[in-house]
Amino acid sequence: MAFLGMSPLLIVAILTGLIDLAFSSCPLVCQCPLEVPRCAPGVGLVLDSCGCCKVCAKQLNEDCSKSQPCDHTKGLECNFGANSKATKGICRAKSEGRPCEYNSRIYQNGESFQPNCKHQCTCIDGAVGCLPLCPQELSLPNLGCPNPRLVKVPGQCCEEWICDEARDTFDDMEDFFSKELSLDANEGELTSKNEFVPILKGGHKVLPVFGSNPQVHVVETQKCIVQTTSWSQCSKTCGTGISTRVTNDNKDCRLVRETRICEVRPCGETNYSQLK
């Protein structure tokens, strides 16, 4: 045998070296998971040191190895210390990297931090780079989304797009009566009460909301200017849906939403000449 004539201590040293070499060397055949791993926000995918598989890069002060490399894009390297035979190390910033100052705080090169719940930032050689943690706020809503708007979700940091089908002519009319026309406080209050605004002796001011030739019906006893919108499009392209309109044609002269059932065509109908 090859170990004949060797001292026991020398044999142990050789075997230990062979074991370390086996664990630290790269495999002859790469075997990677079928699915690409999903990394935490702000953590990138990198190839392992053997060039085999994509893995989530280790961050500052995390354990690292050849199969779990540090994030080199952030100036990190796997520090094995003084032991050249070590198979595991700790991710440290390269010595030549400069620290960063952000919001009166100092961050080391390669250090990641969250200045708020919507951003993940990293110090890279004196410069701070940030990634959004709420990408949906930067993207456009889906096509066909009526009245899209970002809303805050209770218990969550990121806002979400919602398709506000209920926000239709009723809300638009209220906006039109107030901020859209930039009316002063007195005019806005009087307009909401459906009263005229006197400006001259024996005369009245015509507000922009009514136009120069208002097509309205005035109920003298109530000073109510009746406003009624057209019926909205049916909420369904086929089958039974609803259509709405806004009017103040009631005894209280208040804006209310009216709803009626509508049907454009029966679902599955192919003969468009029979559309209602």
C-alpha positions as CSV (number, residue, x, y, z in Angstrom):
1,M,0.0,0.0,0.0
2,A,1.0,3.6,-0.6
3,F,0.9,4.4,3.2
4,L,3.3,1.6,4.2
5,G,6.3,3.0,6.0
6,M,4.7,6.3,6.8
7,S,4.1,7.6,10.3
8,P,0.5,7.7,11.5
9,L,0.6,11.5,11.8
10,L,1.7,11.9,8.2
11,I,-1.1,9.5,7.1
12,V,-3.7,11.5,9.0
13,A,-2.4,14.8,7.5
14,I,-2.6,13.4,3.9
15,L,-6.2,12.0,4.4
16,T,-7.3,15.3,5.9
17,G,-5.9,17.2,2.9
18,L,-7.6,14.8,0.5
19,I,-11.0,15.3,2.2
20,D,-10.7,19.0,2.2
21,L,-9.8,18.9,-1.5
22,A,-12.8,16.7,-2.3
23,F,-15.2,19.1,-0.6
24,S,-13.6,22.3,-2.0
25,S,-13.2,21.1,-5.6
26,C,-15.8,21.5,-8.2
27,P,-17.9,18.5,-9.4
28,L,-17.1,16.8,-12.7
29,V,-20.7,17.1,-13.8
30,C,-22.9,20.1,-12.9
31,Q,-26.2,19.2,-11.3
32,C,-28.5,22.1,-10.8
33,P,-32.1,22.4,-9.6
34,L,-34.7,22.5,-12.3
35,E,-36.2,25.8,-11.0
36,V,-34.2,29.0,-10.7
37,P,-34.1,30.0,-7.0
38,R,-36.1,33.1,-6.0
39,C,-34.0,35.5,-4.0
40,A,-35.0,38.1,-1.4
41,P,-35.6,41.7,-2.6
42,G,-32.3,43.3,-3.4
43,V,-30.4,40.0,-3.7
44,G,-29.2,39.0,-7.2
45,L,-28.6,35.7,-8.9
46,V,-24.9,34.8,-9.6
47,L,-23.1,31.7,-10.8
48,D,-21.4,29.7,-8.2
49,S,-17.6,29.6,-8.2
50,C,-17.6,26.5,-10.3
51,G,-19.6,28.1,-13.0
52,C,-22.3,25.5,-12.7
53,C,-25.5,26.8,-11.1
54,K,-27.2,30.1,-10.5
55,V,-27.6,30.8,-6.8
56,C,-28.7,33.7,-4.6
57,A,-25.6,35.7,-3.8
58,K,-24.6,35.8,-0.2
59,Q,-24.6,39.2,1.5
60,L,-22.3,41.0,3.9
61,N,-21.4,38.9,7.0
62,E,-23.2,35.8,5.7
63,D,-21.5,32.4,5.3
64,C,-20.1,31.7,1.9
65,S,-18.3,28.9,0.0
66,K,-17.5,28.0,-3.6
67,S,-21.1,26.8,-4.1
68,Q,-22.5,29.8,-2.2
69,P,-20.5,32.8,-3.4
70,C,-20.7,36.4,-2.2
71,D,-22.3,39.2,-4.2
72,H,-19.3,40.5,-6.2
73,T,-21.5,43.2,-7.8
74,K,-21.6,44.8,-4.3
75,G,-17.8,44.6,-3.8
76,L,-18.0,41.5,-1.5
77,E,-15.7,38.6,-1.4
78,C,-15.5,35.3,0.6
79,N,-13.0,35.8,3.3
80,F,-11.5,32.4,4.5
81,G,-9.3,34.0,7.0
82,A,-5.8,32.7,7.6
83,N,-6.7,29.1,6.9
84,S,-6.0,28.5,3.2
85,K,-7.7,25.1,3.4
86,A,-11.0,26.4,4.8
87,T,-14.1,25.5,2.8
88,K,-16.4,28.0,4.4
89,G,-15.8,31.7,4.9
90,I,-17.7,35.0,5.6
91,C,-18.6,37.6,3.1
92,R,-16.6,40.7,3.7
93,A,-16.2,43.9,1.8
94,K,-13.0,44.3,-0.3
95,S,-10.5,46.5,1.5
96,E,-10.3,49.0,-1.3
97,G,-14.0,49.8,-1.2
98,R,-15.0,53.2,0.3
99,P,-17.9,53.6,2.8
100,C,-21.0,55.6,2.1
101,E,-22.9,58.3,4.0
102,Y,-26.7,58.2,3.6
103,N,-29.1,60.2,5.8
104,S,-26.3,61.1,8.2
105,R,-25.4,57.4,8.7
106,I,-22.2,55.6,7.6
107,Y,-22.5,52.3,5.7
108,Q,-19.6,50.0,4.9
109,N,-18.7,49.0,1.4
110,G,-21.0,46.2,0.4
111,E,-23.5,46.8,3.2
112,S,-27.2,46.6,2.4
113,F,-29.9,48.6,4.2
114,Q,-33.5,49.7,3.9
115,P,-33.9,53.5,4.3
116,N,-37.7,52.9,4.2
117,C,-40.1,50.1,3.5
118,K,-40.1,50.7,-0.3
119,H,-36.4,50.6,-1.1
120,Q,-33.4,48.3,-0.6
121,C,-30.1,50.1,-0.9
122,T,-26.4,49.0,-1.0
123,C,-23.2,50.9,-0.5
124,I,-20.9,50.2,-3.5
125,D,-17.5,51.8,-3.2
126,G,-18.7,55.2,-1.9
127,A,-21.9,55.3,-3.9
128,V,-25.4,54.2,-2.8
129,G,-27.6,52.3,-5.2
130,C,-31.2,51.5,-4.4
131,L,-33.8,49.0,-5.8
132,P,-37.6,49.4,-5.5
133,L,-39.3,46.9,-3.3
134,C,-42.7,47.9,-4.7
135,P,-42.3,47.4,-8.5
136,Q,-46.0,47.4,-9.0
137,E,-46.1,51.1,-8.2
138,L,-43.7,51.8,-11.1
139,S,-45.6,49.7,-13.6
140,L,-48.8,50.6,-15.5
141,P,-52.1,48.9,-14.6
142,N,-53.5,46.1,-16.7
143,L,-55.3,47.1,-19.9
144,G,-59.0,47.3,-19.6
145,C,-58.8,48.5,-16.0
146,P,-61.4,51.2,-15.5
147,N,-60.4,54.2,-13.4
148,P,-57.1,52.7,-12.2
149,R,-55.6,54.2,-9.0
150,L,-53.0,53.3,-6.4
151,V,-54.4,52.6,-2.9
152,K,-52.8,51.9,0.4
153,V,-53.4,48.4,1.7
154,P,-53.9,48.1,5.5
155,G,-50.9,46.4,7.1
156,Q,-48.8,46.6,3.9
157,C,-46.2,49.1,2.8
158,C,-46.7,48.9,-1.0
159,E,-49.6,50.4,-2.7
160,E,-51.6,48.4,-5.2
161,W,-53.5,49.2,-8.3
162,I,-57.3,48.7,-8.2
163,C,-59.8,49.0,-10.9
164,D,-62.5,51.3,-9.5
165,E,-65.6,50.3,-11.5
166,A,-67.8,52.1,-8.9
167,R,-66.1,55.4,-9.5
168,D,-68.0,56.7,-12.4
169,T,-70.0,59.8,-13.3
170,F,-71.2,60.3,-9.7
171,D,-67.7,61.0,-8.4
172,D,-66.7,62.8,-11.6
173,M,-69.6,65.1,-11.2
174,E,-68.7,65.9,-7.6
175,D,-65.1,66.7,-8.7
176,F,-66.5,68.8,-11.5
177,F,-68.5,70.9,-9.0
178,S,-65.5,71.5,-6.8
179,K,-61.8,71.3,-7.7
180,E,-62.1,70.8,-11.5
181,L,-63.5,74.3,-11.9
182,S,-61.3,75.9,-9.2
183,L,-64.3,77.7,-7.7
184,D,-63.7,79.7,-4.5
185,A,-65.1,78.4,-1.2
186,N,-68.4,80.5,-1.4
187,E,-69.1,79.5,-5.0
188,G,-68.4,75.8,-4.3
189,E,-70.7,75.8,-1.3
190,L,-73.5,77.6,-3.1
191,T,-73.2,75.4,-6.1
192,S,-73.4,72.3,-4.1
193,K,-76.7,73.7,-2.7
194,N,-77.9,74.4,-6.2
195,E,-78.3,78.1,-5.6
196,F,-77.3,81.0,-7.8
197,V,-74.5,83.3,-6.9
198,P,-75.6,87.0,-7.0
199,I,-73.0,89.4,-8.4
200,L,-75.0,92.4,-9.7
201,K,-78.1,94.1,-8.6
202,G,-81.0,92.2,-10.0
203,G,-78.7,89.8,-11.8
204,H,-77.1,86.4,-11.3
205,K,-73.7,84.9,-12.1
206,V,-73.6,82.0,-14.6
207,L,-71.2,79.4,-13.2
208,P,-68.9,77.5,-15.7
209,V,-70.5,74.3,-14.6
210,F,-73.7,75.3,-16.4
211,G,-72.1,76.7,-19.5
212,S,-73.1,79.9,-21.3
213,N,-76.4,78.4,-22.4
214,P,-77.3,75.9,-19.7
215,Q,-79.7,73.2,-20.7
216,V,-81.3,72.8,-17.3
217,H,-84.7,72.7,-15.7
218,V,-85.2,75.2,-12.9
219,V,-87.7,74.5,-10.2
220,E,-88.5,78.0,-8.8
221,T,-89.9,76.9,-5.5
222,Q,-86.8,75.0,-4.6
223,K,-84.2,77.0,-6.6
224,C,-83.1,73.6,-7.8
225,I,-81.3,73.2,-11.1
226,V,-82.0,69.7,-12.3
227,Q,-78.9,68.0,-13.7
228,T,-79.1,64.5,-15.2
229,T,-76.3,62.6,-16.9
230,S,-76.7,60.1,-19.7
231,W,-76.9,56.4,-18.8
232,S,-73.5,54.8,-18.7
233,Q,-72.5,51.8,-20.9
234,C,-73.7,48.4,-19.7
235,S,-71.3,46.8,-17.3
236,K,-71.3,43.5,-19.2
237,T,-70.7,43.0,-22.9
238,C,-73.0,40.1,-22.9
239,G,-75.7,38.8,-20.5
240,T,-77.3,40.9,-17.8
241,G,-75.4,43.9,-16.5
242,I,-76.1,47.3,-14.9
243,S,-76.1,50.8,-16.2
244,T,-76.0,53.9,-14.0
245,R,-76.6,57.7,-14.2
246,V,-76.5,60.6,-11.8
247,T,-79.3,63.0,-11.2
248,N,-80.7,65.5,-8.7
249,D,-84.2,65.3,-10.0
250,N,-85.9,64.6,-6.7
251,K,-87.7,66.5,-3.9
252,D,-84.5,67.1,-2.0
253,C,-82.5,68.2,-5.1
254,R,-79.7,65.9,-4.0
255,L,-77.3,64.1,-6.4
256,V,-78.1,60.4,-6.4
257,R,-77.0,57.5,-8.4
258,E,-79.7,55.6,-10.3
259,T,-79.2,52.0,-11.6
260,R,-81.0,50.0,-14.1
261,I,-80.6,46.5,-15.6
262,C,-79.2,46.3,-19.1
263,E,-78.3,43.6,-21.7
264,V,-76.2,44.3,-24.8
265,R,-76.7,40.8,-26.1
266,P,-77.2,37.3,-24.8
267,C,-73.9,35.5,-24.0
268,G,-73.0,33.1,-26.8
269,E,-75.0,35.0,-29.4
270,T,-73.2,35.1,-32.7
271,N,-75.8,36.9,-34.8
272,Y,-74.9,40.6,-34.2
273,S,-77.9,41.8,-36.2
274,Q,-80.1,40.8,-33.2
275,L,-78.3,43.1,-30.7
276,K,-80.5,45.0,-28.4
